[in-house]
Amino acid sequence: MSAESNFAKLNLELPPAPKPMGVYKPIVIHEGLAYLSGHGPLKSDGSVYVGRVGSEVDQDAGYEAARQTGLAMLATLRANLGSLDNVKRVVKVLGMVNSTAEFGNHPAVINGCSELFAQVFGEETGIGARSAVGMGSLPGNISVEIEGIFEVETS
């Protein structure tokens, strides 16, 4: 099945593609690769998931924030590529978790995004290399920030 078909079957809603919050581009496409800048957990209503994992929010809320961040990334991809079917594969994901020093389960939080990509693009092409790390803070106290590299169809 295509990524767009998979997405439709999941009955998910994309938020609007995020606008830059500084001097950068949300996506740069170069030589068949799409580099996505760090995205936050933007909801369809324009709000975001906030709170430090391990104190203000729990691991499950962090997971949901990472899933929502994945949706924001998909919104950027679709807005710039015209279709999620133009993504050939997930190459690399870097997930940053706004967490306490004691919290150590960053990979379980970022699984929210990784599992979404596997569902949308399929396990063969939707799972790439990944890092999941903790941060002392993130902009606006968002719970997670994720950036990624995708192989894409260019025409």
C-alpha angles and dihedrals in degrees: 000000000000123000091247091052091048091049092051091050090054089058093220129156123225119219117227111284104271119252120226114272093199143000102321142083119252089221136018119189115202129164096341096316127106113208112200118202118226111299127197132213097280115178125208091256092057096255123118138216109258135183140084113272110237096032116028096025134018131239093267092055088049090052091052090048090053091049090050089049088054088054090052089052090050089051090055092047094049093045092053102034099036093232139030086232087076090069108096097185147336106254105178139354126193113195121192119194122202096224146151118261089250096054110095107166099091094140091059090054095049089048084081089072097034094052090049091053090048090052094047101040100025128251095276096056102015098064116072138160112303146189125195118190140167123243131199090227142349130207113287090001090281112173097231141008121197133186128186150185120221132184106230143184110254125193 
